């Protein structure tokens, strides 16, 4: 079962940031699609339902950004 989670990301300022955040999320096992939106300050992640939002947030934070799942 696929699920969509929106991760709010603070600290993205340019295209390079978008690539870093997207790359980190794509490395998480179970992620099938990532759409990082610089101006909105968010990443929309499509993933397997067993994957938690906390795992996605952790992947972004490991890249040095502040993140939280939108509820």
Backbone as a printed PyTorch tensor [residue, N CA C, xyz], in Angstrom:
tensor([[[ 0.8410, -1.1840,  0.0000],
         [ 0.0000,  0.0000,  0.0000],
         [ 0.8850,  1.2460,  0.0000]],

        [[ 0.6750,  2.1250, -0.9500],
         [ 1.4240,  3.3760, -1.0400],
         [ 0.7690,  4.4460, -0.1730]],

        [[ 1.5890,  5.3160,  0.3690],
         [ 1.1290,  6.3930,  1.2330],
         [ 1.8790,  7.6540,  0.8210]],

        [[ 1.2780,  8.8160,  1.0560],
         [ 1.9390, 10.0830,  0.7640],
         [ 2.1280, 10.8600,  2.0610]],

        [[ 3.3550, 11.3340,  2.2830],
         [ 3.6760, 12.1180,  3.4730],
         [ 4.3140, 13.4260,  3.0310]],

        [[ 3.8870, 14.5240,  3.6400],
         [ 4.4850, 15.8320,  3.3590],
         [ 5.4300, 16.1670,  4.5050]],

        [[ 6.6820, 16.4420,  4.1540],
         [ 7.6970, 16.8040,  5.1240],
         [ 8.0000, 18.2890,  4.9480]],

        [[ 7.8060, 19.0690,  6.0020],
         [ 8.1700, 20.4870,  5.9660],
         [ 9.6710, 20.5790,  6.2320]],

        [[10.3770, 21.3160,  5.3800],
         [11.8300, 21.4060,  5.4720],
         [12.2350, 22.8630,  5.6080]],

        [[12.9840, 23.1710,  6.6680],
         [13.5030, 24.5290,  6.8620],
         [14.9890, 24.5440,  6.5230]],

        [[15.4210, 25.6060,  5.8960],
         [16.8350, 25.7650,  5.5850],
         [17.1860, 25.5740,  4.1270]],

        [[16.2070, 25.2040,  3.2910],
         [16.4850, 25.0770,  1.8580],
         [16.4910, 26.4670,  1.2390]],

        [[17.5680, 26.7800,  0.5040],
         [17.6840, 28.1130, -0.0880],
         [17.9270, 28.1000, -1.5950]],

        [[18.2290, 26.9170, -2.1620],
         [18.5950, 26.8900, -3.5780],
         [18.3680, 25.5040, -4.1800]],

        [[18.6590, 25.3850, -5.4550],
         [18.5070, 24.1220, -6.1550],
         [19.3830, 23.0180, -5.5890]],

        [[20.5550, 23.3790, -5.1070],
         [21.4380, 22.3830, -4.5060],
         [20.7990, 21.7670, -3.2570]],

        [[20.1410, 22.5950, -2.4760],
         [19.4290, 22.1030, -1.2900],
         [18.3300, 21.1240, -1.7020]],

        [[17.6200, 21.4590, -2.7440],
         [16.5460, 20.5970, -3.2510],
         [17.1250, 19.2380, -3.6340]],

        [[18.2690, 19.2390, -4.3210],
         [18.9060, 17.9790, -4.7300],
         [19.3590, 17.1660, -3.5140]],

        [[19.9220, 17.8340, -2.4940],
         [20.3660, 17.1250, -1.2910],
         [19.1910, 16.4780, -0.5520]],

        [[18.1300, 17.2470, -0.3650],
         [16.9560, 16.7260,  0.3460],
         [16.3290, 15.5850, -0.4480]],

        [[16.1580, 15.7930, -1.7470],
         [15.5770, 14.7450, -2.5870],
         [16.4230, 13.4850, -2.5970]],

        [[17.7180, 13.6540, -2.6920],
         [18.6160, 12.5000, -2.7060],
         [18.5620, 11.7200, -1.4100]],

        [[18.5150, 12.4320, -0.2900],
         [18.4440, 11.7650,  1.0140],
         [17.1580, 10.9640,  1.1430]],

        [[16.0610, 11.5230,  0.6850],
         [14.7760, 10.8260,  0.7870],
         [14.7010,  9.6340, -0.1600]],

        [[15.2800,  9.7730, -1.3430],
         [15.2470,  8.6720, -2.3110],
         [16.0590,  7.4660, -1.8300]],

        [[17.0390,  7.6920, -0.9590],
         [17.8660,  6.6040, -0.4290],
         [17.1310,  5.7630,  0.6090]],

        [[16.0400,  6.2840,  1.1510],
         [15.2870,  5.5460,  2.1750],
         [14.5490,  4.3940,  1.5020]],

        [[14.7810,  3.1920,  1.9930],
         [14.1360,  2.0130,  1.4100],
         [12.6230,  2.1150,  1.5570]],

        [[11.9160,  1.9070,  0.4530],
         [10.4580,  1.9710,  0.4620],
         [ 9.9140,  3.2450, -0.1610]],

        [[10.7900,  4.2200, -0.4360],
         [10.3500,  5.4670, -1.0770],
         [10.2750,  5.2440, -2.5810]],

        [[ 9.1430,  5.6040, -3.1780],
         [ 8.9740,  5.4090, -4.6180],
         [ 9.0030,  6.7120, -5.4120]],

        [[ 8.6980,  7.8400, -4.7630],
         [ 8.7160,  9.1220, -5.4680],
         [ 8.9240, 10.2550, -4.4710]],

        [[ 9.6740, 11.2810, -4.9160],
         [ 9.9250, 12.4550, -4.0840],
         [ 9.7600, 13.6950, -4.9410]],

        [[ 9.0030, 14.6680, -4.4330],
         [ 8.8300, 15.9550, -5.1040],
         [ 9.1940, 17.0370, -4.0950]],

        [[10.3960, 17.6170, -4.2310],
         [10.8530, 18.6520, -3.3040],
         [10.4830, 20.0060, -3.8970]],

        [[ 9.8000, 20.8210, -3.0990],
         [ 9.3110, 22.1290, -3.5450],
         [10.0040, 23.2270, -2.7390]],

        [[10.9640, 23.8860, -3.3690],
         [11.7810, 24.8960, -2.7020],
         [10.9410, 26.0300, -2.1230]],

        [[10.0990, 26.6470, -2.9520],
         [ 9.3330, 27.8080, -2.4970],
         [ 8.3420, 27.4650, -1.3990]],

        [[ 7.7990, 26.2540, -1.4270],
         [ 6.8510, 25.8250, -0.3930],
         [ 7.5770, 25.3200,  0.8550]],

        [[ 8.8720, 25.0330,  0.7070],
         [ 9.6360, 24.5140,  1.8350],
         [ 9.1570, 23.1380,  2.2730]],

        [[ 8.9150, 22.2710,  1.2900],
         [ 8.3890, 20.9530,  1.6320],
         [ 8.8520, 19.9020,  0.6390]],

        [[ 8.7050, 18.6650,  1.0660],
         [ 8.9470, 17.5170,  0.2030],
         [ 7.7310, 16.6100,  0.3140]],

        [[ 7.1730, 16.2400, -0.8250],
         [ 6.0470, 15.3140, -0.8560],
         [ 6.6290, 13.9520, -1.2320]],

        [[ 6.4560, 12.9940, -0.3320],
         [ 7.0970, 11.6910, -0.4830],
         [ 6.0330, 10.5970, -0.6260]],

        [[ 6.1260,  9.8130, -1.6820],
         [ 5.2670,  8.6450, -1.8580],
         [ 6.0980,  7.4390, -1.4540]],

        [[ 5.5320,  6.6100, -0.5790],
         [ 6.3150,  5.5060, -0.0140],
         [ 5.4150,  4.3640,  0.4260]],

        [[ 6.0600,  3.2480,  0.7500],
         [ 5.3470,  2.0980,  1.2830],
         [ 4.7260,  2.4910,  2.6190]],

        [[ 3.5370,  1.9810,  2.8970],
         [ 2.8200,  2.3380,  4.1140],
         [ 3.5150,  1.9590,  5.3990]],

        [[ 4.4260,  0.9800,  5.3540],
         [ 5.1180,  0.5540,  6.5640],
         [ 6.2230,  1.5210,  6.9780]],

        [[ 6.6040,  2.4280,  6.1120],
         [ 7.6440,  3.4040,  6.3890],
         [ 7.0520,  4.5470,  7.2100]],

        [[ 7.7070,  4.9160,  8.3120],
         [ 7.1550,  5.9540,  9.1810],
         [ 7.6290,  7.3460,  8.7620]],

        [[ 6.8460,  8.3450,  9.1300],
         [ 7.2160,  9.7330,  8.8720],
         [ 8.5030, 10.0800,  9.6040]],

        [[ 8.7160,  9.4980, 10.7770],
         [ 9.9320,  9.7620, 11.5520],
         [11.1860,  9.3340, 10.7880]],

        [[11.0930,  8.2510, 10.0370],
         [12.2380,  7.7920,  9.2380],
         [12.5520,  8.7890,  8.1230]],

        [[11.5210,  9.3530,  7.5340],
         [11.7080, 10.3420,  6.4710],
         [12.3060, 11.6250,  7.0400]],

        [[11.7790, 12.0640,  8.1710],
         [12.3000, 13.2670,  8.8280],
         [13.7680, 13.0670,  9.1930]],

        [[14.1120, 11.9120,  9.7200],
         [15.4970, 11.6210, 10.1130],
         [16.4370, 11.7050,  8.9120]],

        [[15.9970, 11.2220,  7.7570],
         [16.8270, 11.2660,  6.5560],
         [17.1300, 12.7050,  6.1510]],

        [[16.1380, 13.5830,  6.2610],
         [16.3320, 14.9940,  5.9150],
         [17.2330, 15.6670,  6.9500]],

        [[17.0080, 15.3760,  8.2170],
         [17.8040, 16.0020,  9.2770],
         [19.2640, 15.5690,  9.2200]],

        [[19.5260, 14.3630,  8.7420],
         [20.9100, 13.9020,  8.5810],
         [21.6590, 14.7350,  7.5470]],

        [[20.9360, 15.3960,  6.6590],
         [21.5310, 16.2730,  5.6610],
         [21.7550, 17.6900,  6.2060]],

        [[21.3250, 17.9350,  7.4440],
         [21.5710, 19.2290,  8.0660],
         [20.3910, 20.1960,  8.0340]],

        [[19.2250, 19.7270,  7.6400],
         [18.0520, 20.5820,  7.5930],
         [17.1350, 20.2770,  8.7650]],

        [[16.2900, 21.2270,  9.1140],
         [15.2630, 21.0040, 10.1310],
         [14.0120, 20.5400,  9.4070]],

        [[13.4120, 19.4640,  9.9160],
         [12.2590, 18.9030,  9.2090],
         [11.2320, 18.3890, 10.2050]],

        [[ 9.9790, 18.3370,  9.7370],
         [ 8.9030, 17.7100, 10.5090],
         [ 7.8180, 17.2940,  9.5380]],

        [[ 7.1320, 16.2420,  9.9170],
         [ 6.0440, 15.7470,  9.0770],
         [ 4.8160, 16.6230,  9.2940]],

        [[ 4.1510, 16.9600,  8.2170],
         [ 2.9030, 17.7070,  8.3120],
         [ 1.7980, 16.7350,  8.6760]],

        [[ 1.0530, 17.1000,  9.6730],
         [-0.0170, 16.2070, 10.1580],
         [-1.3200, 16.5350,  9.4840]]])
